[in-house]
Each structure stands twice: as structure tokens, then as C-alpha cells.
Amino acid sequence: MRKRLAVLAAIVVTLGAAAAGIAVAAGDDDATESPITGTDLRKATAAALASTGGGRVTGTEVGDEESYYEVEVTLDDGRQVDVQLDKSFNVVGSDADRDGVGED
């Protein structure tokens, strides 16, 4: 019985490692994203919300491939906007969700 549990545990660990490897190989960079923290988070949040005219921050990233900071804002109507900021918290771009709200 213990041997079966050990084998099962080894299989689960192996499958988990394989899935993580596939995600990295497929370009899934969620594992390497670093969220914005501390004072920088407050500054980035203020700049992003000023740019979008409101909403709520639902994600952040330092060292985004498009800019130094990225702040994801979910607007009141459900659309999402990714706001790109430079090191000085200036907006250098934004990308609004192209999908219509409520579409399947």
C-alpha cells in the first residue's frame, strides 16, 4: 500500500513538473511576472486610473515586454484596459479589450 502511494505521489509530481515545463515552453510568462509593490504600486495605480478615468486595478507587472510597468484596469462596464507606464509613471500606451462585453 505504501509503495503504491509513493508511486502515485511520484507520478503526480512528474505530471505537475511536465505541465509547468510545457507552460514555459509555450511562452506562458505568468510564472515569471513580478507584481508592482509598495510606493510604486500606489503611483502606478494612480497614473493608470487617471488614464482610464476610473475602474479598478486587477493586475500589475514590473518589466512588462511593452513597458516598464503594466497595470490592468477593469472598467465599470467589464472591459479591461492594459495601461503601459515608463519608470517615471508616465503613460506610454494602453490597450483596451477588443471583445464586446457579454459576447461568447
C-alpha positions as CSV (number, residue, x, y, z in Angstrom):
1,M,0.0,0.0,0.0
2,R,2.8,2.5,0.9
3,K,4.6,1.6,-2.3
4,R,1.5,2.4,-4.3
5,L,1.1,5.8,-2.6
6,A,4.8,6.5,-3.2
7,V,4.4,5.7,-6.9
8,L,1.2,7.7,-7.2
9,A,2.9,10.7,-5.5
10,A,5.9,10.4,-7.9
11,I,3.5,10.4,-10.9
12,V,1.6,13.5,-9.6
13,V,4.9,15.4,-9.1
14,T,6.2,14.4,-12.5
15,L,2.9,15.5,-14.2
16,G,3.0,18.8,-12.4
17,A,6.6,19.5,-13.4
18,A,5.8,18.5,-17.0
19,A,2.8,20.9,-17.1
20,A,5.0,23.7,-15.8
21,G,7.6,23.0,-18.4
22,I,5.0,23.0,-21.2
23,A,3.6,26.3,-20.0
24,V,7.1,27.9,-20.1
25,A,7.9,26.4,-23.5
26,A,4.6,27.7,-24.8
27,G,5.5,31.2,-23.8
28,D,3.3,31.5,-20.7
29,D,5.1,34.2,-18.8
30,D,2.7,34.3,-15.9
31,A,5.2,32.3,-13.8
32,T,7.9,35.0,-14.3
33,E,5.7,38.1,-13.8
34,S,6.6,40.3,-10.9
35,P,3.8,42.4,-9.5
36,I,4.3,46.1,-8.7
37,T,4.6,46.7,-4.9
38,G,4.9,49.4,-2.3
39,T,5.1,53.1,-3.3
40,D,5.5,52.2,-6.9
41,L,2.2,50.3,-6.8
42,R,0.4,53.4,-5.4
43,K,2.0,55.6,-8.1
44,A,1.3,53.2,-10.9
45,T,-2.3,52.7,-9.8
46,A,-3.0,56.5,-9.6
47,A,-1.5,57.0,-13.1
48,A,-3.4,54.1,-14.7
49,L,-6.8,55.1,-13.1
50,A,-6.3,58.7,-14.2
51,S,-5.6,57.5,-17.7
52,T,-8.7,55.3,-17.8
53,G,-11.0,57.7,-16.0
54,G,-11.7,55.1,-13.2
55,G,-12.2,51.4,-12.8
56,R,-10.3,49.1,-10.5
57,V,-6.8,47.6,-10.8
58,T,-7.0,43.9,-11.3
59,G,-3.4,43.1,-12.1
60,T,0.1,44.7,-12.3
61,E,3.5,43.8,-13.7
62,V,7.0,45.2,-13.5
63,G,9.2,44.6,-16.5
64,D,6.4,44.0,-19.0
65,E,7.5,43.3,-22.5
66,E,5.9,46.5,-23.7
67,S,6.9,48.9,-21.0
68,Y,8.5,49.2,-17.6
69,Y,5.1,48.9,-15.7
70,E,1.8,47.4,-16.8
71,V,-1.4,48.0,-14.9
72,E,-4.5,46.1,-15.8
73,V,-7.7,48.1,-15.1
74,T,-11.2,46.6,-15.2
75,L,-13.7,49.3,-16.1
76,D,-17.2,49.5,-14.7
77,D,-18.7,48.0,-17.8
78,G,-16.4,44.9,-17.5
79,R,-13.9,45.8,-20.3
80,Q,-10.2,45.6,-19.5
81,V,-7.5,48.1,-20.3
82,D,-3.8,47.4,-20.0
83,V,-2.1,50.7,-19.2
84,Q,1.7,50.9,-20.1
85,L,3.9,53.1,-17.9
86,D,7.5,54.2,-18.0
87,K,9.8,54.3,-15.0
88,S,8.5,57.7,-14.1
89,F,4.9,56.5,-14.2
90,N,4.1,58.4,-17.4
91,V,1.5,56.6,-19.6
92,V,3.3,55.4,-22.8
93,G,0.4,53.4,-24.2
94,S,-2.8,51.4,-23.4
95,D,-4.5,48.5,-25.0
96,A,-8.3,48.2,-24.5
97,D,-10.0,44.8,-24.5
98,R,-11.3,44.4,-28.1
99,D,-14.0,41.8,-27.1
100,G,-17.5,43.1,-26.7
101,V,-19.0,42.7,-23.2
102,G,-21.3,39.8,-23.0
103,E,-20.1,38.0,-26.1
104,D,-19.5,34.3,-26.1
